[in-house]
Amino acid sequence: MNIPKDVLGLAGIFAVSGTIHLVKPEVFEPIVPAFIPAREAVHASGVVELVCAAGLMSPRTRGIAGWASVALLAGVFPANVKMAKDARRSKKPAYRYGTIARLPLQVPMIRSALKAARAS
């Protein structure tokens, strides 16, 4: 199976993150807007991440999974910004800096997703 390394990395990130969404949803619930049922939204986004991860692994589904990954990353970016803003109050420096550092990492992740989408 010939999977570009960056696409494989993106699938791995989605697999880990999707699993965390399902196993420890309380980590992500505070960043869900109040008008959305938090637990359900976190579980749903975790499932979508796992589906995207699986789809990126197969040449037959990589294109649609790439476009779905772009949509997912764009859709959750505001929540990631909110998480970084909220983390400023945290007493844990690694968490504070980690939430900020992950924001620019969205760019190469979207680039990898677009690469997967366009390769089909």
Backbone torsions as a table, in degrees:
resi	resn	phi	psi	omega
1	MET	NA	122.9	-177.3
2	ASN	-100.4	94.0	179.8
3	ILE	-110.9	123.2	176.8
4	PRO	-55.2	142.3	-175.0
5	LYS	-57.9	-39.9	-178.9
6	ASP	-68.8	-34.8	177.3
7	VAL	-69.7	-40.3	175.3
8	LEU	-61.2	-41.7	177.3
9	GLY	-62.1	-42.5	178.2
10	LEU	-62.7	-42.3	177.8
11	ALA	-61.3	-40.0	178.1
12	GLY	-64.6	-42.9	177.7
13	ILE	-60.8	-46.0	179.2
14	PHE	-63.4	-39.4	-179.2
15	ALA	-63.5	-44.7	179.9
16	VAL	-68.0	-49.0	-178.4
17	SER	-63.5	-42.4	178.6
18	GLY	-60.9	-39.5	178.0
19	THR	-64.6	-43.7	178.8
20	ILE	-62.3	-40.1	177.8
21	HIS	-56.5	-37.1	-177.5
22	LEU	-83.7	-34.3	-175.1
23	VAL	-86.5	-36.7	-178.5
24	LYS	-131.3	63.3	-176.1
25	PRO	-61.4	-24.4	-178.3
26	GLU	-62.1	-20.3	177.1
27	VAL	-64.5	-37.0	-173.3
28	PHE	-100.2	-17.0	-175.6
29	GLU	-57.0	-36.7	-178.8
30	PRO	-64.1	-19.0	-177.5
31	ILE	-94.2	-0.8	178.5
32	VAL	-82.6	130.6	178.3
33	PRO	-54.7	146.4	-173.2
34	ALA	-59.4	-27.8	-176.3
35	PHE	-81.8	-1.4	179.4
36	ILE	-111.2	134.1	175.8
37	PRO	-61.7	112.2	-169.2
38	ALA	-62.0	-52.8	-175.0
39	ARG	-59.7	-44.6	-179.1
40	GLU	-64.7	-40.4	-179.8
41	ALA	-65.9	-41.8	179.3
42	VAL	-65.7	-44.4	177.5
43	HIS	-61.8	-44.3	-179.4
44	ALA	-61.6	-44.4	-179.6
45	SER	-66.9	-33.3	175.6
46	GLY	-63.9	-42.9	178.0
47	VAL	-63.7	-42.4	179.1
48	VAL	-62.1	-41.0	177.8
49	GLU	-61.6	-42.7	179.5
50	LEU	-66.1	-38.9	177.8
51	VAL	-65.7	-42.6	177.4
52	CYS	-62.3	-43.7	179.0
53	ALA	-57.4	-48.1	-179.7
54	ALA	-64.5	-42.4	-179.5
55	GLY	-63.9	-34.5	179.2
56	LEU	-68.0	-19.4	-176.3
57	MET	-79.2	-19.5	-176.5
58	SER	-111.8	131.5	177.7
59	PRO	-56.9	-31.9	-178.5
60	ARG	-67.5	-31.3	-175.7
61	THR	-112.8	-2.3	-174.4
62	ARG	-60.0	-38.7	-178.1
63	GLY	-62.4	-53.6	-179.3
64	ILE	-66.6	-35.5	177.7
65	ALA	-67.4	-33.4	176.3
66	GLY	-63.4	-47.1	178.7
67	TRP	-65.5	-39.1	176.9
68	ALA	-64.0	-36.5	178.6
69	SER	-66.7	-40.6	176.3
70	VAL	-59.8	-47.1	-179.9
71	ALA	-62.1	-42.9	179.3
72	LEU	-61.4	-49.0	-178.1
73	LEU	-62.9	-40.9	177.4
74	ALA	-67.2	-38.2	-177.5
75	GLY	-69.3	-33.2	-177.7
76	VAL	-93.8	-6.2	-178.3
77	PHE	-57.7	-44.0	177.5
78	PRO	-59.0	-34.8	177.1
79	ALA	-67.8	-36.4	177.3
80	ASN	-66.4	-37.5	176.0
81	VAL	-64.1	-44.2	178.9
82	LYS	-61.6	-41.1	179.1
83	MET	-61.2	-42.6	178.9
84	ALA	-65.1	-41.0	177.8
85	LYS	-64.3	-45.2	179.7
86	ASP	-65.5	-31.9	-176.8
87	ALA	-69.4	-15.8	178.5
88	ARG	-59.0	-25.1	179.8
89	ARG	-86.5	-6.2	-177.2
90	SER	-71.8	145.3	175.4
91	LYS	-85.3	-2.3	-178.1
92	LYS	-99.9	104.5	-177.7
93	PRO	-58.6	-39.1	-179.2
94	ALA	-61.2	-40.0	178.4
95	TYR	-67.1	-47.1	-179.7
96	ARG	-55.8	-52.1	-176.4
97	TYR	-72.5	-32.8	178.9
98	GLY	-64.1	-40.4	-179.9
99	THR	-68.5	-30.6	177.2
100	ILE	-77.0	-43.5	-177.4
101	ALA	-63.1	-28.2	-176.9
102	ARG	-76.1	-18.4	-177.8
103	LEU	-61.1	-51.7	178.8
104	PRO	-68.5	-17.2	177.2
105	LEU	-68.4	-15.5	177.0
106	GLN	-62.9	-31.5	-177.6
107	VAL	-62.6	-53.6	178.1
108	PRO	-66.7	-27.4	177.0
109	MET	-67.1	-43.1	177.3
110	ILE	-65.6	-38.9	177.7
111	ARG	-60.7	-42.4	178.1
112	SER	-65.4	-40.2	178.5
113	ALA	-64.1	-41.4	177.6
114	LEU	-65.4	-37.4	176.8
115	LYS	-60.5	-44.2	178.7
116	ALA	-64.9	-41.8	-177.8
117	ALA	-64.4	-41.0	-175.0
118	ARG	-81.8	-16.1	-177.9
119	ALA	-74.7	-14.9	-176.4
120	SER	-85.4	NA	NA
